[in-house]
Amino acid sequence: MAILVFDMGGSAVKYGVWTGNELTDKGKFTTPKTWDDMKAQLKGVREEVTAALEGVGISAPGAVNATERQINGISAIPYIHGFDIISELETLFDLPVTIENDANCAGLAEFYQGAGKGFEQAAFVVIGTGVGGTLIHHGQLIRGAHLYGGEFGLMILDQGKTFSQLGTAVQMAWRYCDRMGIDRDTISGEDVFARSESGDPIAAEEVENFYRYLAQGLFSIQFAFDPEVIIIGGGVSAKPGLLAEIETRLSVMLAAQGLNDFTPLIKLCDYRNDANLVGAAANFKAQS
């Protein structure tokens, strides 16, 4: 039996079918503007799957409360919060449904089968439209007293602005578009990196801002929680040279504070953009 898995993101919803230890039939669609449209898209994907399904596993932003069967907190998809979403989706799919926070899904996938395998304490930082994350201590998720454990994106980095508002390639691209006076859908983060490398001074400035804020966020996570390893996930993890840029800036920050007893270990995720989907399947299996 297979598991249909979805990863709900602020820009796109990815999906696939998990069979055994393999993710197949992958695809994605643009994140709808309303809950009704979201349900229609999800149902459309379900109807295209020919494999026999035992259930649906979902990776979603926000503070997932499995007991109340709803998603609390805030996210880039505001309409998924504050109601019994699991029951509604079980009716939609006519299958059992599990939901876990997206960063927790990615963290679980990497901790047990990916870049975090072999470590006891790890922080996983997911960089998408915003910044999510998870903390794992001796194999257990640290959810926190109010389910906000690992919500690194809410850390204030600069003049009231958060890690999510400052430290992602999506936000970098939006800042660039705003400065150029063009629509935010016109230029992607990948485009800004390319323009920077081609000599565009505005793009170069925004790329530098991105790396600076990303390094600041990772530095704070390291010294607030002191994990053995910090693993970076999300689409930007595929950017060539990302790790070297981060390590260079962290070295400067460590020296500025007179810290020389260790160097934070930063790794890129193994599953890259599939981590949330793999983790959603793992979470379904764990709860079934």
C-alpha positions as CSV (number, residue, x, y, z in Angstrom):
1,M,0.0,0.0,0.0
2,A,1.2,3.5,-0.8
3,I,0.9,6.9,0.9
4,L,-0.1,10.0,-1.0
5,V,2.0,12.9,0.4
6,F,1.7,16.6,0.1
7,D,4.0,19.5,1.1
8,M,2.0,22.7,1.4
9,G,4.3,25.7,0.9
10,G,3.7,29.4,0.6
11,S,4.5,29.4,-3.1
12,A,3.7,25.9,-4.3
13,V,2.2,22.6,-3.1
14,K,4.4,19.6,-4.0
15,Y,3.1,16.0,-4.0
16,G,4.2,12.5,-4.6
17,V,3.4,8.8,-3.8
18,W,5.6,7.0,-1.3
19,T,5.8,3.3,-1.9
20,G,8.3,1.2,0.1
21,N,11.3,3.5,0.4
22,E,10.7,5.4,-2.9
23,L,9.0,8.6,-3.8
24,T,7.3,8.5,-7.2
25,D,4.8,10.4,-9.3
26,K,6.1,13.7,-8.1
27,G,4.5,17.0,-9.1
28,K,3.5,20.4,-7.9
29,F,0.9,23.2,-8.3
30,T,0.9,26.9,-7.4
31,T,-0.5,27.4,-3.9
32,P,-4.2,28.4,-4.3
33,K,-5.5,31.6,-2.8
34,T,-8.5,30.0,-1.0
35,W,-9.2,26.9,1.0
36,D,-11.9,25.8,-1.4
37,D,-9.4,26.0,-4.3
38,M,-6.8,24.2,-2.3
39,K,-9.2,21.3,-1.6
40,A,-10.2,21.1,-5.3
41,Q,-6.5,20.9,-6.3
42,L,-5.8,18.3,-3.7
43,K,-8.7,16.2,-4.7
44,G,-7.6,16.4,-8.4
45,V,-4.2,15.0,-7.5
46,R,-5.9,12.2,-5.5
47,E,-8.0,11.2,-8.5
48,E,-5.0,10.9,-10.7
49,V,-3.3,8.4,-8.4
50,T,-3.7,4.8,-9.6
51,A,-1.9,3.1,-6.7
52,A,-3.8,1.6,-3.8
53,L,-3.5,4.1,-1.0
54,E,-3.5,3.5,2.8
55,G,-3.6,7.1,3.6
56,V,-2.4,10.7,3.1
57,G,0.5,12.3,4.8
58,I,0.8,16.1,4.8
59,S,3.6,18.5,5.5
60,A,2.2,21.9,6.4
61,P,3.4,25.2,7.9
62,G,2.3,26.4,11.3
63,A,2.0,24.8,14.8
64,V,0.3,21.5,14.1
65,N,-1.8,20.3,17.1
66,A,-2.6,16.7,16.4
67,T,-4.8,16.4,19.5
68,E,-7.1,19.2,18.4
69,R,-6.7,18.1,14.7
70,Q,-5.9,21.6,13.6
71,I,-3.1,23.9,12.7
72,N,-2.4,26.8,15.1
73,G,-0.1,29.7,14.8
74,I,0.6,31.6,11.6
75,S,2.1,30.8,8.2
76,A,2.3,31.9,4.6
77,I,-1.1,30.0,4.0
78,P,-3.4,31.8,6.5
79,Y,-6.6,29.9,5.5
80,I,-5.3,26.5,6.8
81,H,-5.3,27.6,10.4
82,G,-7.8,27.4,13.3
83,F,-10.3,24.6,12.3
84,D,-10.5,20.8,12.3
85,I,-8.5,20.5,9.1
86,I,-7.7,16.8,9.5
87,S,-11.4,15.7,9.6
88,E,-12.2,17.9,6.6
89,L,-9.4,16.4,4.6
90,E,-10.3,12.8,5.7
91,T,-13.7,13.5,4.3
92,L,-12.2,14.9,1.1
93,F,-9.9,12.0,0.5
94,D,-12.0,9.2,2.1
95,L,-8.7,8.1,3.7
96,P,-6.8,8.5,7.0
97,V,-4.8,11.8,7.1
98,T,-1.9,12.9,9.2
99,I,-0.4,16.3,9.3
100,E,2.9,17.4,10.7
101,N,4.8,20.8,10.6
102,D,6.8,21.1,7.4
103,A,10.1,21.7,9.1
104,N,9.5,18.8,11.5
105,C,8.8,16.6,8.5
106,A,12.0,17.6,6.8
107,G,14.0,17.3,10.1
108,L,12.7,13.8,10.7
109,A,13.6,12.7,7.2
110,E,17.1,14.1,7.5
111,F,17.7,12.9,11.1
112,Y,16.8,9.3,10.5
113,Q,17.8,8.8,6.8
114,G,19.7,11.8,5.6
115,A,22.4,14.3,6.6
116,G,21.5,14.1,10.4
117,K,21.9,10.4,10.6
118,G,24.4,9.4,13.4
119,F,23.9,12.6,15.4
120,E,22.1,12.8,18.8
121,Q,21.3,16.6,18.7
122,A,20.5,18.4,15.5
123,A,18.8,21.6,14.3
124,F,17.1,21.6,10.9
125,V,16.5,24.9,9.2
126,V,14.2,25.0,6.2
127,I,14.6,28.1,4.0
128,G,11.6,28.6,1.7
129,T,9.2,31.6,1.4
130,G,9.9,32.0,5.2
131,V,12.2,30.1,7.6
132,G,11.0,27.0,9.5
133,G,12.9,24.6,11.6
134,T,13.0,21.8,14.1
135,L,15.1,20.7,17.0
136,I,15.8,17.0,17.6
137,H,17.3,15.8,20.9
138,H,18.2,12.1,21.2
139,G,15.7,11.2,18.5
140,Q,12.8,13.2,19.8
141,L,11.3,16.4,18.4
142,I,11.5,19.3,20.8
143,R,8.0,20.8,20.3
144,G,8.0,23.2,23.2
145,A,5.4,24.1,25.7
146,H,3.2,26.0,23.1
147,L,4.2,23.9,19.9
148,Y,6.6,26.7,18.8
149,G,9.8,24.7,19.3
150,G,12.1,25.2,16.3
151,E,10.1,28.2,14.9
152,F,13.4,29.9,14.1
153,G,11.6,32.2,11.5
154,L,10.1,34.3,14.3
155,M,13.5,35.3,15.7
156,I,14.0,39.1,15.4
157,L,17.2,39.9,13.5
158,D,17.1,43.5,12.5
159,Q,14.9,46.5,13.5
160,G,11.8,44.4,14.3
161,K,12.1,42.2,11.2
162,T,12.3,38.4,11.5
163,F,14.5,35.7,10.2
164,S,11.6,34.8,7.8
165,Q,11.4,38.3,6.5
166,L,15.1,38.7,5.9
167,G,16.9,35.4,5.5
168,T,15.4,33.7,2.5
169,A,16.1,33.8,-1.2
170,V,12.4,34.5,-1.9
171,Q,12.4,37.6,0.3
172,M,15.7,38.6,-1.3
173,A,14.0,38.5,-4.7
174,W,11.1,40.5,-3.4
175,R,13.3,43.1,-2.0
176,Y,15.2,43.3,-5.3
177,C,11.9,43.6,-7.3
178,D,10.7,46.4,-4.9
179,R,13.9,48.3,-5.4
180,M,13.7,47.9,-9.2
181,G,10.0,48.9,-9.2
182,I,8.8,45.7,-10.8
183,D,6.2,43.1,-9.9
184,R,7.4,40.6,-7.3
185,D,6.5,37.7,-9.5
186,T,8.9,38.8,-12.2
187,I,12.2,37.8,-10.7
188,S,13.1,34.7,-8.7
189,G,15.9,34.2,-6.1
190,E,17.8,32.2,-8.7
191,D,17.5,35.2,-11.1
192,V,18.9,37.6,-8.4
193,F,21.9,35.3,-7.8
194,A,22.5,35.2,-11.6
195,R,22.2,39.0,-11.9
196,S,24.6,39.4,-9.1
197,E,27.2,37.2,-10.7
198,S,26.7,39.2,-14.0
199,G,27.6,42.5,-12.2
200,D,24.2,43.9,-11.3
201,P,25.1,46.1,-8.2
202,I,21.6,46.1,-6.7
203,A,21.4,42.3,-7.0
204,A,24.9,42.0,-5.5
205,E,23.8,44.1,-2.5
206,E,20.7,42.0,-2.0
207,V,22.6,38.7,-2.3
208,E,25.1,40.0,0.4
209,N,22.1,41.0,2.6
210,F,20.7,37.5,2.2
211,Y,23.9,35.7,3.2
212,R,24.5,38.1,6.1
213,Y,21.0,37.6,7.6
214,L,21.2,33.8,7.0
215,A,24.5,33.6,8.8
216,Q,23.1,35.8,11.7
217,G,20.2,33.4,12.1
218,L,22.3,30.3,12.1
219,F,24.8,31.8,14.6
220,S,21.9,32.6,17.0
221,I,20.5,29.0,16.6
222,Q,23.9,27.5,17.3
223,F,24.5,29.5,20.5
224,A,20.9,29.3,21.8
225,F,20.6,25.5,21.4
226,D,24.1,24.3,20.8
227,P,23.3,21.4,18.5
228,E,25.9,19.0,17.1
229,V,24.9,19.9,13.6
230,I,22.8,22.4,11.8
231,I,21.2,21.1,8.6
232,I,20.0,23.5,5.9
233,G,17.0,22.5,3.8
234,G,14.7,24.1,1.3
235,G,15.1,25.1,-2.3
236,V,18.1,27.4,-1.7
237,S,20.1,24.4,-0.4
238,A,20.8,23.5,-4.0
239,K,22.6,26.8,-4.6
240,P,26.2,26.1,-5.6
241,G,28.6,27.7,-3.1
242,L,26.0,28.3,-0.4
243,L,27.8,26.4,2.3
244,A,31.1,28.2,1.7
245,E,29.4,31.6,1.8
246,I,27.8,30.7,5.2
247,E,31.0,29.3,6.7
248,T,33.0,32.4,5.7
249,R,30.5,34.7,7.4
250,L,30.2,32.5,10.5
251,S,34.0,32.5,10.9
252,V,34.0,36.3,10.9
253,M,31.2,36.4,13.5
254,L,33.0,33.8,15.7
255,A,36.2,35.8,15.6
256,A,34.3,39.1,16.5
257,Q,33.0,37.4,19.6
258,G,36.4,35.8,20.5
259,L,35.0,32.3,20.1
260,N,37.6,29.8,19.0
261,D,36.9,26.5,20.9
262,F,34.8,25.0,18.1
263,T,33.4,25.7,14.6
264,P,29.7,25.2,14.0
265,L,29.0,22.2,11.8
266,I,26.7,23.2,9.0
267,K,25.5,20.6,6.5
268,L,23.2,20.6,3.5
269,C,20.2,18.3,3.5
270,D,20.4,15.1,1.5
271,Y,16.8,15.0,0.4
272,R,16.7,18.7,-0.7
273,N,13.3,19.5,-2.0
274,D,11.9,16.1,-1.3
275,A,12.6,16.2,2.5
276,N,9.2,17.4,3.5
277,L,7.5,14.7,1.4
278,V,9.6,11.9,2.8
279,G,9.0,13.2,6.3
280,A,5.3,13.4,5.8
281,A,5.3,9.7,4.8
282,A,7.5,8.8,7.8
283,N,5.1,10.7,10.1
284,F,2.1,8.8,8.6
285,K,3.8,5.5,9.2
286,A,4.7,6.5,12.8
287,Q,1.1,7.3,13.6
288,S,-0.6,4.4,11.7
